[in-house]
Amino acid sequence: MKCRPEISHRIAQSVPELMPIVKLIFLHHERWDGQGYPLGLTGEQIPLECRIIAIVDAYDG
């Protein structure tokens, strides 16, 4: 499961239209408290777009 962001990142790199958001695809499982993956980023180290995705995902679940 924790390999999914890396795999998605590699797939997205092969699609030119996705290049502007490749980094966001890689980091979209990071968590504010640092318990996310793949890099274990915390707080404002996580791109704003990824933090927004986390909020939307919490309400969509």
C-alpha distance matrix in Angstrom:
0.0 3.8 5.4 5.5 8.5 10.1 10.1 11.4 13.8 15.2 15.8 17.5 19.6 21.2 22.5 25.4 25.4 22.0 23.1 24.2 20.8 18.6 18.3 17.4 14.5 13.2 13.9 13.2 10.6 13.4 15.3 19.1 19.2 17.2 14.3 11.9 10.1 10.5 14.3 14.9 17.7 20.0 22.4 24.2 22.4 19.8 21.3 23.1 21.5 18.0 19.7 21.3 18.1 16.8 20.2 20.2 16.8 18.2 21.2 19.7 17.5
3.8 0.0 3.8 5.4 6.9 8.2 9.6 11.0 12.4 14.1 15.6 16.8 18.5 20.6 22.0 24.6 24.8 21.2 21.7 22.6 19.3 16.9 16.0 15.4 13.1 10.9 11.3 11.5 8.8 10.8 13.1 16.8 16.8 14.3 11.8 9.2 6.7 6.9 10.6 11.5 14.3 17.0 19.7 21.4 19.2 17.0 18.8 21.0 19.8 16.2 18.0 20.1 17.3 16.0 19.6 20.1 17.1 18.4 21.8 20.8 18.9
5.4 3.8 0.0 3.8 5.7 5.4 6.2 8.7 10.0 10.9 12.5 14.3 15.7 17.5 19.4 22.1 22.7 19.3 19.7 21.2 18.2 15.3 14.9 15.1 12.3 10.1 11.7 12.4 10.7 12.9 15.9 19.5 19.8 17.0 15.0 12.2 9.0 7.9 11.5 13.5 16.1 19.2 21.9 23.1 20.5 18.3 19.6 22.1 20.6 17.3 19.7 21.6 18.7 18.0 21.8 21.9 19.1 20.9 24.1 22.7 21.2
5.5 5.4 3.8 0.0 3.8 5.4 5.1 6.0 8.3 9.9 10.5 12.0 14.1 15.8 17.0 19.9 20.1 16.7 17.7 19.1 15.9 13.4 13.6 13.1 9.9 8.7 10.6 10.4 9.4 12.4 15.4 19.1 20.0 17.7 15.8 12.5 9.8 9.2 12.9 14.7 16.6 19.5 21.6 22.6 20.4 17.7 18.4 20.5 18.4 15.4 17.9 19.3 16.1 15.9 19.5 19.2 16.3 18.7 21.5 19.8 18.5
8.5 6.9 5.7 3.8 0.0 3.8 5.5 5.1 5.9 8.6 9.9 10.2 12.1 14.6 15.6 17.9 18.0 14.3 14.8 15.9 12.6 10.1 9.9 9.5 6.6 4.9 7.0 7.5 7.3 9.9 13.4 16.8 18.3 15.8 14.7 11.1 8.2 7.2 10.4 12.6 13.9 16.8 18.8 19.4 17.1 14.3 14.8 17.2 15.2 12.3 15.2 16.8 13.9 14.1 17.8 17.8 15.5 18.0 20.9 19.5 18.9
10.1 8.2 5.4 5.4 3.8 0.0 3.8 5.5 5.0 6.3 8.7 9.8 10.6 13.0 14.9 17.2 18.1 14.7 14.5 16.2 13.6 10.3 10.2 11.2 8.6 6.0 9.0 10.6 10.6 12.5 16.2 19.4 20.6 17.7 16.7 13.4 9.9 7.8 10.7 13.7 15.1 18.5 20.9 21.2 18.4 16.2 16.7 19.5 17.7 15.1 18.2 20.0 17.3 17.6 21.4 21.4 19.3 21.7 24.6 23.3 22.6
10.1 9.6 6.2 5.1 5.5 3.8 0.0 3.8 5.4 5.2 6.3 8.6 10.0 11.4 13.3 16.3 17.2 14.2 14.7 17.0 14.5 11.3 12.4 13.1 9.8 8.6 11.8 12.6 12.8 15.4 18.9 22.3 23.6 20.9 19.6 16.2 13.0 11.2 14.4 17.2 18.7 21.9 24.1 24.4 21.8 19.3 19.4 21.8 19.6 17.2 20.4 21.6 18.6 19.2 22.9 22.3 20.0 22.7 25.3 23.4 22.7
11.4 11.0 8.7 6.0 5.1 5.5 3.8 0.0 3.8 5.5 5.1 6.0 8.6 10.2 11.1 14.0 14.3 11.0 12.2 14.1 11.4 8.7 10.4 10.5 6.8 7.0 10.3 10.4 11.6 14.4 17.9 21.1 23.0 20.7 19.7 16.0 13.3 12.0 15.0 17.5 18.3 21.3 22.9 22.9 20.7 17.8 17.3 19.3 16.7 14.6 18.0 18.8 15.7 16.9 20.3 19.4 17.4 20.5 22.8 20.8 20.6
13.8 12.4 10.0 8.3 5.9 5.0 5.4 3.8 0.0 3.8 5.5 5.1 6.2 9.0 10.3 12.4 13.1 9.7 9.7 11.7 9.4 6.0 7.4 8.7 5.9 5.2 9.0 10.3 12.0 14.0 17.8 20.6 22.6 20.1 19.7 16.1 13.1 11.2 13.5 16.5 16.9 20.0 21.7 21.2 18.7 16.2 15.5 18.0 15.7 14.0 17.6 18.7 16.1 17.5 21.0 20.5 19.0 22.0 24.4 22.8 22.9
15.2 14.1 10.9 9.9 8.6 6.3 5.2 5.5 3.8 0.0 3.8 5.5 5.2 6.9 9.4 11.9 13.6 10.9 10.7 13.6 12.1 8.5 10.4 12.3 9.6 8.8 12.6 14.1 15.5 17.5 21.2 24.2 25.9 23.2 22.7 19.1 15.9 13.7 15.9 19.2 19.9 23.3 25.2 24.7 21.9 19.7 19.0 21.6 19.3 17.8 21.4 22.4 19.8 21.2 24.7 24.1 22.4 25.5 27.8 26.0 26.0
15.8 15.6 12.5 10.5 9.9 8.7 6.3 5.1 5.5 3.8 0.0 3.8 5.4 5.5 7.2 10.5 11.8 9.5 10.5 13.6 12.1 9.2 12.1 13.1 10.0 10.5 14.3 14.8 16.5 19.0 22.6 25.7 27.6 25.2 24.5 20.8 17.9 16.1 18.7 21.7 22.3 25.4 26.9 26.5 24.1 21.4 20.4 22.5 19.7 18.4 22.0 22.5 19.6 21.3 24.6 23.3 21.7 25.1 27.0 24.8 24.9
17.5 16.8 14.3 12.0 10.2 9.8 8.6 6.0 5.1 5.5 3.8 0.0 3.8 5.3 5.3 7.9 8.6 5.8 7.0 9.9 8.4 6.1 9.5 10.4 7.9 9.3 12.8 13.2 15.7 18.0 21.5 24.2 26.6 24.4 24.2 20.4 17.8 16.2 18.3 21.2 21.2 24.0 25.1 24.2 22.0 19.3 17.8 19.6 16.7 16.0 19.7 19.9 17.3 19.6 22.6 21.4 20.3 23.8 25.5 23.5 24.2
19.6 18.5 15.7 14.1 12.1 10.6 10.0 8.6 6.2 5.2 5.4 3.8 0.0 3.8 5.5 6.9 9.0 6.9 6.1 9.6 9.4 6.4 9.5 11.7 10.0 10.4 13.9 15.3 17.7 19.5 23.2 25.7 28.0 25.5 25.6 22.0 19.0 17.0 18.6 21.8 21.7 24.8 26.0 24.8 22.3 20.1 18.5 20.8 18.3 17.8 21.6 22.1 19.9 22.1 25.3 24.3 23.4 26.8 28.7 26.9 27.6
21.2 20.6 17.5 15.8 14.6 13.0 11.4 10.2 9.0 6.9 5.5 5.3 3.8 0.0 3.8 6.3 9.0 8.2 8.3 12.1 12.2 9.9 13.2 15.0 12.9 13.7 17.3 18.3 20.6 22.7 26.4 29.0 31.3 28.9 28.7 25.0 22.1 20.1 22.0 25.2 25.3 28.4 29.6 28.5 26.0 23.7 22.1 24.1 21.4 20.9 24.7 25.0 22.5 24.8 27.9 26.6 25.6 29.1 30.7 28.6 29.3
22.5 22.0 19.4 17.0 15.6 14.9 13.3 11.1 10.3 9.4 7.2 5.3 5.5 3.8 0.0 3.8 5.5 5.6 6.9 10.3 10.7 9.5 13.2 14.4 12.6 14.3 17.6 18.0 20.7 23.0 26.4 28.9 31.5 29.5 29.4 25.6 23.1 21.4 23.3 26.2 25.9 28.7 29.5 28.1 26.1 23.5 21.4 22.9 19.9 20.0 23.7 23.4 21.1 23.8 26.5 24.9 24.2 27.9 29.2 27.0 28.1
25.4 24.6 22.1 19.9 17.9 17.2 16.3 14.0 12.4 11.9 10.5 7.9 6.9 6.3 3.8 0.0 3.8 5.4 5.4 8.6 10.3 9.8 13.3 14.8 13.9 15.7 18.6 19.3 22.4 24.2 27.6 29.7 32.5 30.5 30.9 27.2 24.8 23.1 24.4 27.3 26.6 29.2 29.7 27.9 26.0 23.7 21.1 22.6 19.8 20.5 24.2 23.8 22.0 25.0 27.4 25.9 25.8 29.5 30.6 28.7 30.1
25.4 24.8 22.7 20.1 18.0 18.1 17.2 14.3 13.1 13.6 11.8 8.6 9.0 9.0 5.5 3.8 0.0 3.8 5.7 7.4 8.8 9.7 13.2 13.7 13.1 15.6 18.1 18.1 21.5 23.4 26.5 28.4 31.5 29.9 30.3 26.6 24.6 23.3 24.7 27.3 26.2 28.5 28.6 26.8 25.3 22.7 19.8 20.7 17.6 18.7 22.2 21.3 19.7 22.9 25.1 23.3 23.5 27.2 28.0 26.1 27.9
22.0 21.2 19.3 16.7 14.3 14.7 14.2 11.0 9.7 10.9 9.5 5.8 6.9 8.2 5.6 5.4 3.8 0.0 3.8 5.6 5.6 6.1 9.7 10.1 9.3 11.9 14.3 14.4 17.7 19.6 22.8 24.8 27.8 26.2 26.5 22.8 20.8 19.6 21.0 23.5 22.6 24.9 25.1 23.6 22.0 19.3 16.7 17.8 14.7 15.3 19.0 18.4 16.6 19.6 22.0 20.5 20.5 24.1 25.3 23.5 25.0
23.1 21.7 19.7 17.7 14.8 14.5 14.7 12.2 9.7 10.7 10.5 7.0 6.1 8.3 6.9 5.4 5.7 3.8 0.0 3.8 5.5 5.2 8.3 9.9 9.9 11.5 14.0 15.0 18.3 19.6 22.9 24.7 27.6 25.7 26.4 22.9 20.7 19.0 19.9 22.7 21.5 24.0 24.4 22.5 20.6 18.4 15.8 17.5 15.0 15.7 19.4 19.4 18.0 20.9 23.4 22.5 22.5 25.9 27.4 26.0 27.4
24.2 22.6 21.2 19.1 15.9 16.2 17.0 14.1 11.7 13.6 13.6 9.9 9.6 12.1 10.3 8.6 7.4 5.6 3.8 0.0 3.8 5.9 7.8 8.6 9.9 11.9 13.4 14.2 17.8 18.6 21.6 22.9 26.1 24.5 25.7 22.3 20.6 19.3 19.7 22.1 20.4 22.4 22.3 20.1 18.5 16.4 13.3 14.6 12.2 13.7 17.1 16.9 16.1 19.2 21.3 20.6 21.2 24.5 25.7 24.7 26.5
20.8 19.3 18.2 15.9 12.6 13.6 14.5 11.4 9.4 12.1 12.1 8.4 9.4 12.2 10.7 10.3 8.8 5.6 5.5 3.8 0.0 3.8 5.5 5.2 6.3 8.8 10.1 10.5 14.1 15.2 18.2 19.8 23.0 21.5 22.3 18.8 17.3 16.3 17.1 19.2 17.7 19.7 19.7 18.0 16.5 13.9 11.1 12.4 9.6 10.4 14.0 14.0 12.7 15.6 18.1 17.3 17.6 20.9 22.4 21.3 22.9
18.6 16.9 15.3 13.4 10.1 10.3 11.3 8.7 6.0 8.5 9.2 6.1 6.4 9.9 9.5 9.8 9.7 6.1 5.2 5.9 3.8 0.0 3.8 5.5 5.1 6.4 8.9 10.2 13.3 14.5 18.0 20.1 22.7 20.7 21.3 17.7 15.5 14.0 15.0 17.7 16.8 19.4 20.2 18.8 16.6 14.2 12.2 14.4 12.0 11.7 15.4 16.1 14.4 16.7 19.6 19.1 18.7 21.9 23.9 22.7 23.7
18.3 16.0 14.9 13.6 9.9 10.2 12.4 10.4 7.4 10.4 12.1 9.5 9.5 13.2 13.2 13.3 13.2 9.7 8.3 7.8 5.5 3.8 0.0 3.8 5.4 5.1 6.3 8.6 11.6 11.9 15.3 17.1 19.7 17.5 18.6 15.2 13.2 11.7 12.0 14.6 13.3 15.9 16.8 15.3 12.9 10.8 9.1 11.9 10.4 9.7 13.2 14.6 13.5 15.2 18.3 18.5 18.2 21.0 23.3 22.7 23.5
17.4 15.4 15.1 13.1 9.5 11.2 13.1 10.5 8.7 12.3 13.1 10.4 11.7 15.0 14.4 14.8 13.7 10.1 9.9 8.6 5.2 5.5 3.8 0.0 3.8 5.3 5.1 5.8 9.4 10.1 13.1 14.9 17.9 16.3 17.2 13.7 12.5 11.8 12.5 14.2 12.8 14.8 15.2 14.0 12.3 9.3 7.4 9.4 7.2 6.3 10.0 11.0 9.7 11.7 14.6 14.7 14.6 17.4 19.5 19.0 20.1
14.5 13.1 12.3 9.9 6.6 8.6 9.8 6.8 5.9 9.6 10.0 7.9 10.0 12.9 12.6 13.9 13.1 9.3 9.9 9.9 6.3 5.1 5.4 3.8 0.0 3.8 5.6 5.5 8.6 10.5 13.9 16.4 19.0 17.3 17.3 13.6 11.8 11.0 12.8 14.8 14.3 16.7 17.5 17.0 15.2 12.0 10.8 12.6 10.0 8.3 12.0 12.8 10.4 12.2 15.5 15.0 14.1 17.2 19.4 18.2 18.9
13.2 10.9 10.1 8.7 4.9 6.0 8.6 7.0 5.2 8.8 10.5 9.3 10.4 13.7 14.3 15.7 15.6 11.9 11.5 11.9 8.8 6.4 5.1 5.3 3.8 0.0 3.8 5.9 7.8 9.1 12.9 15.5 17.6 15.2 15.3 11.7 9.1 7.7 9.4 12.0 11.9 14.9 16.5 16.2 13.7 11.1 10.9 13.6 11.9 9.6 12.9 14.7 12.6 13.4 17.0 17.3 15.9 18.6 21.3 20.4 20.5
13.9 11.3 11.7 10.6 7.0 9.0 11.8 10.3 9.0 12.6 14.3 12.8 13.9 17.3 17.6 18.6 18.1 14.3 14.0 13.4 10.1 8.9 6.3 5.1 5.6 3.8 0.0 3.8 5.6 5.7 9.4 11.8 14.0 11.9 12.5 9.0 7.4 6.9 7.8 9.4 8.7 11.3 12.7 12.6 10.4 7.5 8.0 10.7 9.6 6.8 9.6 12.0 10.4 10.7 14.3 15.2 14.1 16.3 19.2 19.0 19.1
13.2 11.5 12.4 10.4 7.5 10.6 12.6 10.4 10.3 14.1 14.8 13.2 15.3 18.3 18.0 19.3 18.1 14.4 15.0 14.2 10.5 10.2 8.6 5.8 5.5 5.9 3.8 0.0 3.8 5.7 8.6 11.3 13.9 12.6 12.6 9.0 8.4 9.1 10.6 11.2 10.7 12.4 13.2 13.4 12.2 8.6 8.7 10.2 8.4 5.0 7.8 9.5 7.1 7.5 11.1 11.7 10.4 12.8 15.6 15.2 15.4
10.6 8.8 10.7 9.4 7.3 10.6 12.8 11.6 12.0 15.5 16.5 15.7 17.7 20.6 20.7 22.4 21.5 17.7 18.3 17.8 14.1 13.3 11.6 9.4 8.6 7.8 5.6 3.8 0.0 3.8 6.5 10.0 11.7 10.3 9.4 5.7 5.6 7.2 9.3 9.1 9.7 11.4 12.8 14.1 12.9 9.7 11.1 12.6 11.5 7.8 9.2 11.4 9.1 7.7 11.5 12.6 10.4 12.0 15.3 15.1 14.5
13.4 10.8 12.9 12.4 9.9 12.5 15.4 14.4 14.0 17.5 19.0 18.0 19.5 22.7 23.0 24.2 23.4 19.6 19.6 18.6 15.2 14.5 11.9 10.1 10.5 9.1 5.7 5.7 3.8 0.0 3.8 6.9 8.7 7.0 7.2 4.0 5.1 6.9 7.3 6.3 6.1 7.6 9.3 10.9 9.5 6.8 9.3 11.2 11.2 7.6 8.2 11.4 10.2 8.4 11.8 13.9 12.4 13.2 16.7 17.3 16.8
15.3 13.1 15.9 15.4 13.4 16.2 18.9 17.9 17.8 21.2 22.6 21.5 23.2 26.4 26.4 27.6 26.5 22.8 22.9 21.6 18.2 18.0 15.3 13.1 13.9 12.9 9.4 8.6 6.5 3.8 0.0 3.8 5.4 5.4 5.7 4.5 7.6 10.1 9.9 7.5 7.0 6.5 7.6 10.2 10.0 7.8 10.7 11.6 12.4 9.0 7.8 11.1 10.7 7.8 10.4 13.2 12.0 11.7 15.2 16.6 15.9
19.1 16.8 19.5 19.1 16.8 19.4 22.3 21.1 20.6 24.2 25.7 24.2 25.7 29.0 28.9 29.7 28.4 24.8 24.7 22.9 19.8 20.1 17.1 14.9 16.4 15.5 11.8 11.3 10.0 6.9 3.8 0.0 3.8 5.6 7.6 7.8 10.8 13.0 12.0 9.1 7.4 4.9 4.6 7.8 8.7 7.4 10.5 10.9 12.7 10.1 7.7 11.2 12.0 9.2 10.7 14.1 13.8 13.0 16.1 18.1 17.9
19.2 16.8 19.8 20.0 18.3 20.6 23.6 23.0 22.6 25.9 27.6 26.6 28.0 31.3 31.5 32.5 31.5 27.8 27.6 26.1 23.0 22.7 19.7 17.9 19.0 17.6 14.0 13.9 11.7 8.7 5.4 3.8 0.0 3.8 5.6 7.7 11.0 13.4 12.2 8.6 8.1 5.5 6.6 10.3 10.8 10.4 13.9 14.6 16.4 13.6 11.5 14.8 15.4 12.2 13.7 17.1 16.2 14.9 18.3 20.3 19.4
17.2 14.3 17.0 17.7 15.8 17.7 20.9 20.7 20.1 23.2 25.2 24.4 25.5 28.9 29.5 30.5 29.9 26.2 25.7 24.5 21.5 20.7 17.5 16.3 17.3 15.2 11.9 12.6 10.3 7.0 5.4 5.6 3.8 0.0 3.8 5.5 8.1 10.2 8.6 4.8 5.2 4.4 7.4 10.6 9.6 9.4 13.1 14.8 16.4 13.3 12.2 15.8 15.9 13.1 15.5 18.5 17.3 16.6 20.2 21.7 20.7
14.3 11.8 15.0 15.8 14.7 16.7 19.6 19.7 19.7 22.7 24.5 24.2 25.6 28.7 29.4 30.9 30.3 26.5 26.4 25.7 22.3 21.3 18.6 17.2 17.3 15.3 12.5 12.6 9.4 7.2 5.7 7.6 5.6 3.8 0.0 3.8 6.8 9.5 9.2 5.9 7.9 8.0 10.7 13.9 12.9 11.9 15.4 17.0 17.8 14.3 13.5 16.8 16.0 13.0 15.5 18.2 16.3 15.5 19.3 20.4 18.8
11.9 9.2 12.2 12.5 11.1 13.4 16.2 16.0 16.1 19.1 20.8 20.4 22.0 25.0 25.6 27.2 26.6 22.8 22.9 22.3 18.8 17.7 15.2 13.7 13.6 11.7 9.0 9.0 5.7 4.0 4.5 7.8 7.7 5.5 3.8 0.0 3.8 6.7 7.4 5.2 7.1 8.4 10.9 13.4 12.0 10.2 13.1 14.9 15.2 11.5 11.5 14.6 13.3 10.8 13.9 16.1 14.0 14.1 17.9 18.5 17.2
10.1 6.7 9.0 9.8 8.2 9.9 13.0 13.3 13.1 15.9 17.9 17.8 19.0 22.1 23.1 24.8 24.6 20.8 20.7 20.6 17.3 15.5 13.2 12.5 11.8 9.1 7.4 8.4 5.6 5.1 7.6 10.8 11.0 8.1 6.8 3.8 0.0 3.0 5.1 5.1 7.6 10.3 13.2 14.9 12.7 10.9 13.4 15.9 15.7 12.0 13.2 16.2 14.4 12.7 16.2 17.9 15.7 16.5 20.2 20.2 19.0
10.5 6.9 7.9 9.2 7.2 7.8 11.2 12.0 11.2 13.7 16.1 16.2 17.0 20.1 21.4 23.1 23.3 19.6 19.0 19.3 16.3 14.0 11.7 11.8 11.0 7.7 6.9 9.1 7.2 6.9 10.1 13.0 13.4 10.2 9.5 6.7 3.0 0.0 3.8 6.0 8.3 11.6 14.6 15.8 13.0 11.5 13.6 16.6 16.2 12.9 14.6 17.6 15.8 14.7 18.3 19.7 17.6 18.9 22.5 22.3 21.2
14.3 10.6 11.5 12.9 10.4 10.7 14.4 15.0 13.5 15.9 18.7 18.3 18.6 22.0 23.3 24.4 24.7 21.0 19.9 19.7 17.1 15.0 12.0 12.5 12.8 9.4 7.8 10.6 9.3 7.3 9.9 12.0 12.2 8.6 9.2 7.4 5.1 3.8 0.0 3.8 5.5 9.2 12.5 13.5 10.3 9.8 12.4 15.7 16.2 13.1 14.5 17.9 16.9 15.7 19.1 21.0 19.4 20.4 24.0 24.3 23.5
14.9 11.5 13.5 14.7 12.6 13.7 17.2 17.5 16.5 19.2 21.7 21.2 21.8 25.2 26.2 27.3 27.3 23.5 22.7 22.1 19.2 17.7 14.6 14.2 14.8 12.0 9.4 11.2 9.1 6.3 7.5 9.1 8.6 4.8 5.9 5.2 5.1 6.0 3.8 0.0 3.8 6.5 10.1 12.1 9.6 9.3 12.7 15.4 16.3 13.1 13.5 17.1 16.4 14.5 17.6 20.0 18.4 18.7 22.4 23.2 22.2
17.7 14.3 16.1 16.6 13.9 15.1 18.7 18.3 16.9 19.9 22.3 21.2 21.7 25.3 25.9 26.6 26.2 22.6 21.5 20.4 17.7 16.8 13.3 12.8 14.3 11.9 8.7 10.7 9.7 6.1 7.0 7.4 8.1 5.2 7.9 7.1 7.6 8.3 5.5 3.8 0.0 3.8 7.0 8.4 5.8 6.0 9.6 12.3 13.9 11.2 11.2 15.0 15.1 13.5 16.3 18.9 18.1 18.4 21.8 22.9 22.5
20.0 17.0 19.2 19.5 16.8 18.5 21.9 21.3 20.0 23.3 25.4 24.0 24.8 28.4 28.7 29.2 28.5 24.9 24.0 22.4 19.7 19.4 15.9 14.8 16.7 14.9 11.3 12.4 11.4 7.6 6.5 4.9 5.5 4.4 8.0 8.4 10.3 11.6 9.2 6.5 3.8 0.0 3.8 6.4 5.6 6.3 10.0 11.8 14.1 11.7 10.5 14.2 15.1 13.0 15.1 18.2 17.8 17.5 20.8 22.5 22.2
22.4 19.7 21.9 21.6 18.8 20.9 24.1 22.9 21.7 25.2 26.9 25.1 26.0 29.6 29.5 29.7 28.6 25.1 24.4 22.3 19.7 20.2 16.8 15.2 17.5 16.5 12.7 13.2 12.8 9.3 7.6 4.6 6.6 7.4 10.7 10.9 13.2 14.6 12.5 10.1 7.0 3.8 0.0 3.8 5.5 6.0 9.1 9.7 12.6 11.0 8.8 12.3 14.1 12.2 13.4 16.8 17.2 16.7 19.5 21.6 21.8
24.2 21.4 23.1 22.6 19.4 21.2 24.4 22.9 21.2 24.7 26.5 24.2 24.8 28.5 28.1 27.9 26.8 23.6 22.5 20.1 18.0 18.8 15.3 14.0 17.0 16.2 12.6 13.4 14.1 10.9 10.2 7.8 10.3 10.6 13.9 13.4 14.9 15.8 13.5 12.1 8.4 6.4 3.8 0.0 3.8 5.1 6.9 7.6 11.0 10.4 8.8 11.9 14.1 13.3 14.4 17.4 18.3 18.4 20.9 22.8 23.6
22.4 19.2 20.5 20.4 17.1 18.4 21.8 20.7 18.7 21.9 24.1 22.0 22.3 26.0 26.1 26.0 25.3 22.0 20.6 18.5 16.5 16.6 12.9 12.3 15.2 13.7 10.4 12.2 12.9 9.5 10.0 8.7 10.8 9.6 12.9 12.0 12.7 13.0 10.3 9.6 5.8 5.6 5.5 3.8 0.0 3.8 6.3 8.8 11.5 10.3 10.0 13.4 14.8 14.1 16.1 18.8 19.1 19.7 22.5 23.9 24.4
19.8 17.0 18.3 17.7 14.3 16.2 19.3 17.8 16.2 19.7 21.4 19.3 20.1 23.7 23.5 23.7 22.7 19.3 18.4 16.4 13.9 14.2 10.8 9.3 12.0 11.1 7.5 8.6 9.7 6.8 7.8 7.4 10.4 9.4 11.9 10.2 10.9 11.5 9.8 9.3 6.0 6.3 6.0 5.1 3.8 0.0 3.8 6.4 8.3 6.6 6.7 10.2 11.1 10.7 12.9 15.3 15.6 16.5 19.2 20.4 21.0
21.3 18.8 19.6 18.4 14.8 16.7 19.4 17.3 15.5 19.0 20.4 17.8 18.5 22.1 21.4 21.1 19.8 16.7 15.8 13.3 11.1 12.2 9.1 7.4 10.8 10.9 8.0 8.7 11.1 9.3 10.7 10.5 13.9 13.1 15.4 13.1 13.4 13.6 12.4 12.7 9.6 10.0 9.1 6.9 6.3 3.8 0.0 3.8 5.5 5.4 6.5 8.9 10.1 11.0 13.0 14.7 15.5 17.1 19.3 20.2 21.4
23.1 21.0 22.1 20.5 17.2 19.5 21.8 19.3 18.0 21.6 22.5 19.6 20.8 24.1 22.9 22.6 20.7 17.8 17.5 14.6 12.4 14.4 11.9 9.4 12.6 13.6 10.7 10.2 12.6 11.2 11.6 10.9 14.6 14.8 17.0 14.9 15.9 16.6 15.7 15.4 12.3 11.8 9.7 7.6 8.8 6.4 3.8 0.0 3.8 5.4 5.0 6.2 8.7 9.9 10.8 12.5 14.2 15.5 17.1 18.4 20.1
21.5 19.8 20.6 18.4 15.2 17.7 19.6 16.7 15.7 19.3 19.7 16.7 18.3 21.4 19.9 19.8 17.6 14.7 15.0 12.2 9.6 12.0 10.4 7.2 10.0 11.9 9.6 8.4 11.5 11.2 12.4 12.7 16.4 16.4 17.8 15.2 15.7 16.2 16.2 16.3 13.9 14.1 12.6 11.0 11.5 8.3 5.5 3.8 0.0 3.8 5.4 5.1 6.3 8.8 10.1 10.6 12.2 14.4 15.8 16.3 18.2
18.0 16.2 17.3 15.4 12.3 15.1 17.2 14.6 14.0 17.8 18.4 16.0 17.8 20.9 20.0 20.5 18.7 15.3 15.7 13.7 10.4 11.7 9.7 6.3 8.3 9.6 6.8 5.0 7.8 7.6 9.0 10.1 13.6 13.3 14.3 11.5 12.0 12.9 13.1 13.1 11.2 11.7 11.0 10.4 10.3 6.6 5.4 5.4 3.8 0.0 3.8 5.4 5.0 6.3 8.8 9.9 10.3 12.4 14.6 15.0 16.2
19.7 18.0 19.7 17.9 15.2 18.2 20.4 18.0 17.6 21.4 22.0 19.7 21.6 24.7 23.7 24.2 22.2 19.0 19.4 17.1 14.0 15.4 13.2 10.0 12.0 12.9 9.6 7.8 9.2 8.2 7.8 7.7 11.5 12.2 13.5 11.5 13.2 14.6 14.5 13.5 11.2 10.5 8.8 8.8 10.0 6.7 6.5 5.0 5.4 3.8 0.0 3.8 5.4 5.1 6.5 8.8 9.8 10.8 12.9 14.3 15.5
21.3 20.1 21.6 19.3 16.8 20.0 21.6 18.8 18.7 22.4 22.5 19.9 22.1 25.0 23.4 23.8 21.3 18.4 19.4 16.9 14.0 16.1 14.6 11.0 12.8 14.7 12.0 9.5 11.4 11.4 11.1 11.2 14.8 15.8 16.8 14.6 16.2 17.6 17.9 17.1 15.0 14.2 12.3 11.9 13.4 10.2 8.9 6.2 5.1 5.4 3.8 0.0 3.8 5.4 5.2 6.3 8.5 10.0 11.1 12.3 14.3
18.1 17.3 18.7 16.1 13.9 17.3 18.6 15.7 16.1 19.8 19.6 17.3 19.9 22.5 21.1 22.0 19.7 16.6 18.0 16.1 12.7 14.4 13.5 9.7 10.4 12.6 10.4 7.1 9.1 10.2 10.7 12.0 15.4 15.9 16.0 13.3 14.4 15.8 16.9 16.4 15.1 15.1 14.1 14.1 14.8 11.1 10.1 8.7 6.3 5.0 5.4 3.8 0.0 3.8 5.5 5.1 6.0 8.6 10.1 10.2 12.0
16.8 16.0 18.0 15.9 14.1 17.6 19.2 16.9 17.5 21.2 21.3 19.6 22.1 24.8 23.8 25.0 22.9 19.6 20.9 19.2 15.6 16.7 15.2 11.7 12.2 13.4 10.7 7.5 7.7 8.4 7.8 9.2 12.2 13.1 13.0 10.8 12.7 14.7 15.7 14.5 13.5 13.0 12.2 13.3 14.1 10.7 11.0 9.9 8.8 6.3 5.1 5.4 3.8 0.0 3.8 5.5 5.0 6.2 8.8 9.8 10.5
20.2 19.6 21.8 19.5 17.8 21.4 22.9 20.3 21.0 24.7 24.6 22.6 25.3 27.9 26.5 27.4 25.1 22.0 23.4 21.3 18.1 19.6 18.3 14.6 15.5 17.0 14.3 11.1 11.5 11.8 10.4 10.7 13.7 15.5 15.5 13.9 16.2 18.3 19.1 17.6 16.3 15.1 13.4 14.4 16.1 12.9 13.0 10.8 10.1 8.8 6.5 5.2 5.5 3.8 0.0 3.8 5.4 5.1 6.5 8.7 10.2
20.2 20.1 21.9 19.2 17.8 21.4 22.3 19.4 20.5 24.1 23.3 21.4 24.3 26.6 24.9 25.9 23.3 20.5 22.5 20.6 17.3 19.1 18.5 14.7 15.0 17.3 15.2 11.7 12.6 13.9 13.2 14.1 17.1 18.5 18.2 16.1 17.9 19.7 21.0 20.0 18.9 18.2 16.8 17.4 18.8 15.3 14.7 12.5 10.6 9.9 8.8 6.3 5.1 5.5 3.8 0.0 3.8 5.4 5.3 6.0 8.6
16.8 17.1 19.1 16.3 15.5 19.3 20.0 17.4 19.0 22.4 21.7 20.3 23.4 25.6 24.2 25.8 23.5 20.5 22.5 21.2 17.6 18.7 18.2 14.6 14.1 15.9 14.1 10.4 10.4 12.4 12.0 13.8 16.2 17.3 16.3 14.0 15.7 17.6 19.4 18.4 18.1 17.8 17.2 18.3 19.1 15.6 15.5 14.2 12.2 10.3 9.8 8.5 6.0 5.0 5.4 3.8 0.0 3.8 5.5 5.0 6.0
18.2 18.4 20.9 18.7 18.0 21.7 22.7 20.5 22.0 25.5 25.1 23.8 26.8 29.1 27.9 29.5 27.2 24.1 25.9 24.5 20.9 21.9 21.0 17.4 17.2 18.6 16.3 12.8 12.0 13.2 11.7 13.0 14.9 16.6 15.5 14.1 16.5 18.9 20.4 18.7 18.4 17.5 16.7 18.4 19.7 16.5 17.1 15.5 14.4 12.4 10.8 10.0 8.6 6.2 5.1 5.4 3.8 0.0 3.8 5.6 5.5
21.2 21.8 24.1 21.5 20.9 24.6 25.3 22.8 24.4 27.8 27.0 25.5 28.7 30.7 29.2 30.6 28.0 25.3 27.4 25.7 22.4 23.9 23.3 19.5 19.4 21.3 19.2 15.6 15.3 16.7 15.2 16.1 18.3 20.2 19.3 17.9 20.2 22.5 24.0 22.4 21.8 20.8 19.5 20.9 22.5 19.2 19.3 17.1 15.8 14.6 12.9 11.1 10.1 8.8 6.5 5.3 5.5 3.8 0.0 3.8 5.6
19.7 20.8 22.7 19.8 19.5 23.3 23.4 20.8 22.8 26.0 24.8 23.5 26.9 28.6 27.0 28.7 26.1 23.5 26.0 24.7 21.3 22.7 22.7 19.0 18.2 20.4 19.0 15.2 15.1 17.3 16.6 18.1 20.3 21.7 20.4 18.5 20.2 22.3 24.3 23.2 22.9 22.5 21.6 22.8 23.9 20.4 20.2 18.4 16.3 15.0 14.3 12.3 10.2 9.8 8.7 6.0 5.0 5.6 3.8 0.0 3.8
17.5 18.9 21.2 18.5 18.9 22.6 22.7 20.6 22.9 26.0 24.9 24.2 27.6 29.3 28.1 30.1 27.9 25.0 27.4 26.5 22.9 23.7 23.5 20.1 18.9 20.5 19.1 15.4 14.5 16.8 15.9 17.9 19.4 20.7 18.8 17.2 19.0 21.2 23.5 22.2 22.5 22.2 21.8 23.6 24.4 21.0 21.4 20.1 18.2 16.2 15.5 14.3 12.0 10.5 10.2 8.6 6.0 5.5 5.6 3.8 0.0
